[in-house]
Amino acid sequence: MATTNPADLIFGKLFDAVDTNHDNYVEYADYQRIIDRYTAGYKLTGSDRRAQALKAAYLTHWQELTRSANGSQRLDKKAFVAAYRQATTDPSRFTMIEGLVHAIFDLMDADGANEIGKEEFAKYVKLSGSAMPDAMEKFSAMDTDGDGMVSRQEYVRAAREFLLAGDANAPGGTIFGLV
């Protein structure tokens, strides 16, 4: 897909990260595999509040994407990028992305301190299937107050900057499995 729109390039990378079976389509089953990977990696049962929140956030996320794609339950890269673009430019839909960001933050924040440390972040990056080389550098970039922890506010801000600033290397990409 040839594009010069920086946001579309980011959404294309997201497509590649979400297409967990590498069939060049994204379906809810791809999101379910992501959910399963995290719940297994964090040893969560289906009744755990974090597992339930993660599943609900991904389901809402998927429903909003398919709504943007005229109800299609199987999105190729072009349709996925278009749906993501709509979701990030329509203010009534951005909440679905933030819901996912909060659910992922809660997943990492195992001790409930409302901030994540380097070990919690490293575990998430490893479970996301991302490469680790510059993950800690991105962690430090998200830690805007320099206290060695990433607060919920810093984490959400990083996600927004990644999705809206058009920088595929922004630290918030780690939130979506891009390192």
N, C-alpha and C positions, 0 to 999 in steps of 0.2 A: 504494500500500500504506500504509494508515494504521496507525501504530504510535507508541507513546510510549517504547518501549525504546531508550535511546541506542545500544546496540550494534547493534540492528537497523537504525537509521538509518545507521550507519557501514557495515554490510554492504550496505545498499541502494546507498550511494554507490560501494562497491567493485564491485557488480554493474554499475553504469553505466560505470565505468572499464574493466571487463573485456569488456563487450559491444561489441567493437570494430567489428562490422558493424551495430550498432544495430537488431537484429531482435527485441529484447526477450527473447532467450534467450542463455545462455552454453553454449557447447560447447567441446570441446578446440581446435577450429579458432580460436576467439577467443584462447586462450592461445598457439597457434602464431603468430598474427599479432603478438602482443606479443614473443615470442621472436625472430621474424624482424626486427622493428623494431629491437630492441636489437643483435642480431648484425650487422645491416647498419650501424647507426649507429656501432658500435664497430669495424667492419671486421674481424669475427671469422670465421674459417673454421669449418666443422663439426668440425674436429679440434682446435680450440683448447679447452683445458681449461675456460675460463670459459664458452664456448658450450655445451659438454657438461654442465657443472654446472647452468647455467641451464635447459637443456632437461629434465634429470633432475628438478630441483626443481619445475618447473612440472608435469611429468607426475605426480610423486608428489602434488603439491598437488591436481591434478585427480582423480586416483584416489581420494584421501581424500574429496573433496567428493562424488563420485558414489557412493562407498560409503555416505556419510551420507544420500544421496538414493535409497536402495534400487536403486542401479545405473543410474539414469537417465543417459543420455548427453547430455541436453539439459535445461538447468535454466532455468525461468522465474525471475523475481525472488524470488517467495515461496519456491521450493525452494532457490535459491541462499542466501538469507538464513538459512533453517533449517539448511542444511548448514554454513554458516560458523559459526553459533551453536554447533552441536554440536562443530565442530572446535576452537573456542576454549574450550569448557567441559569437554571430555573431555581430561584431561591426557595420555592416551596418544596423542592426535592433534596436540597443539600442536607437536610436533617437525616436522611437515610444513610448518607455517608458518615456523618458524625456519629450516628448510632453505632455503626460498625467500629469506628475508631474508639469509642468509649468501651465497647465490649472487648476489643483486643487489649486495651489498656488494663481493664479489670482482669483479663486472663493472665497478663504478665505480673500484675500487682498481687502476687500470691499472699503477701503478709497484710494486705489491706491498708497500707500506709498512705495511700493516695499519691504515691510516687514510685518510680521504678529505678532500681539501681543497675549497675553494669552487668551483674550476674543474671538478673531477671531478663534484661534486654538480650544478652548473649544467648540465653536459652530460647527465647522466642525466635531470634534470627536463625538459630540452628534448626529449630522445628519448621520454620517457614521454607526450608530448603534453599535458602539464599547462601551465597558465598560470604565468608566472614571478613575478608581482608580489611575493608575500610568501615566495618560496622561500628567499631568503637569510636572512630573519628566522627561518624554521623551521630552517635549517641552524644558525644561532647558538643556537637553543633546544636542539637536539640536542647541541651542543658544551658539555656540562655543566661541563667543567673549564676552559673559556675559553681553550684553547690555539690556537684558530683551525683546528683539525682535528676531525673526528669519528672516533673510534676505533670498532673493531668492537663493543666493549662498549657504547658510547654508542648506536650504531646499533641494535643488537638491543634495548636497553632502550627506545628510542623506539618501535620496532615493537610491543613488548609493551604499552607504555602506551597506544598508539593503539588496539590491538585490545581491551584489557581495561578501560580506564578509561572508555570510553563518551564520549569527547570527539572529535567529528568534526573539530575544528580542531587536534588535537594534532599536533606536528611529525612524528611517525612516519607520518602519512598520506602523506607524500611517497614513502615506500618503496613504497607500493601505487599510485602514480600519482595521488594526490590532493593537490593543493596549494590 
